[in-house]
Amino acid sequence: MQYRITALVTAALIGSTAIAQTPSFAPTSQVAAARTPPTKPAKAAVVRTAKSLDCSKQADAKGLHGKPRKSFMSSCKHA
């Protein structure tokens, strides 16, 4: 008997909180704003030096990609 009362009280509390948490209707401008994905800020243009561009051309000529390219670029720019 005690279990039934506890179950009924728990069910009533869960039901009332579910009703209390239902969202109210938002104005259409807020709905449209919520559907529009946020815009990303534009990336700043990267200024590349002549040395960097020359090293990049050399890496392209050698067909380097990934870690070997990164290693080559680092050693080329600091040489």
C-alpha positions as CSV (number, residue, x, y, z in Angstrom):
1,M,0.0,0.0,0.0
2,Q,2.8,2.4,0.9
3,Y,4.4,1.7,-2.5
4,R,1.3,2.7,-4.4
5,I,1.0,6.0,-2.6
6,T,4.7,6.8,-3.2
7,A,4.3,5.8,-6.9
8,L,1.2,8.0,-7.3
9,V,2.9,11.0,-5.6
10,T,6.0,10.5,-7.8
11,A,4.0,10.3,-11.0
12,A,2.0,13.4,-10.0
13,L,5.2,15.3,-9.4
14,I,6.8,14.2,-12.6
15,G,3.7,15.1,-14.6
16,S,3.4,18.5,-13.1
17,T,7.1,19.4,-13.7
18,A,6.7,18.3,-17.3
19,I,3.8,20.6,-17.8
20,A,5.5,23.4,-16.1
21,Q,8.6,23.1,-18.3
22,T,6.8,23.3,-21.7
23,P,8.1,26.3,-23.6
24,S,5.9,29.2,-24.4
25,F,5.5,30.2,-28.0
26,A,8.1,32.6,-29.2
27,P,7.4,35.5,-31.6
28,T,8.2,34.7,-35.2
29,S,11.2,36.9,-35.3
30,Q,12.8,34.8,-32.6
31,V,11.9,31.6,-34.3
32,A,13.5,32.8,-37.6
33,A,16.6,33.9,-35.6
34,A,16.8,30.6,-34.0
35,R,16.8,28.8,-37.3
36,T,19.4,30.9,-38.9
37,P,22.9,29.5,-38.2
38,P,25.4,31.9,-36.7
39,T,27.8,33.4,-39.1
40,K,31.5,32.8,-38.6
41,P,33.8,35.8,-38.5
42,A,36.0,36.1,-41.6
43,K,39.5,34.8,-41.2
44,A,42.2,37.5,-41.4
45,A,44.4,37.4,-44.5
46,V,47.7,35.7,-43.7
47,V,50.6,37.8,-44.8
48,R,53.3,35.5,-46.3
49,T,56.9,36.6,-46.7
50,A,58.8,36.1,-49.9
51,K,60.9,33.5,-48.1
52,S,57.8,31.6,-47.1
53,L,56.5,31.6,-50.6
54,D,59.8,30.5,-52.0
55,C,60.0,27.6,-49.5
56,S,56.4,26.6,-50.4
57,K,57.3,26.5,-54.1
58,Q,60.2,24.3,-53.3
59,A,58.0,22.0,-51.2
60,D,55.5,21.8,-54.1
61,A,58.3,20.9,-56.5
62,K,59.4,18.1,-54.2
63,G,55.8,16.8,-53.8
64,L,55.9,17.1,-50.0
65,H,52.7,16.9,-47.9
66,G,51.8,16.6,-44.3
67,K,54.5,16.3,-41.6
68,P,57.4,16.1,-44.1
69,R,56.3,19.4,-45.7
70,K,55.9,21.0,-42.3
71,S,59.4,19.9,-41.3
72,F,60.8,21.1,-44.6
73,M,59.1,24.5,-44.4
74,S,60.4,25.1,-40.9
75,S,64.0,24.2,-41.8
76,C,63.8,26.2,-45.1
77,K,62.4,29.4,-43.5
78,H,64.9,29.3,-40.7
79,A,67.9,28.6,-42.9
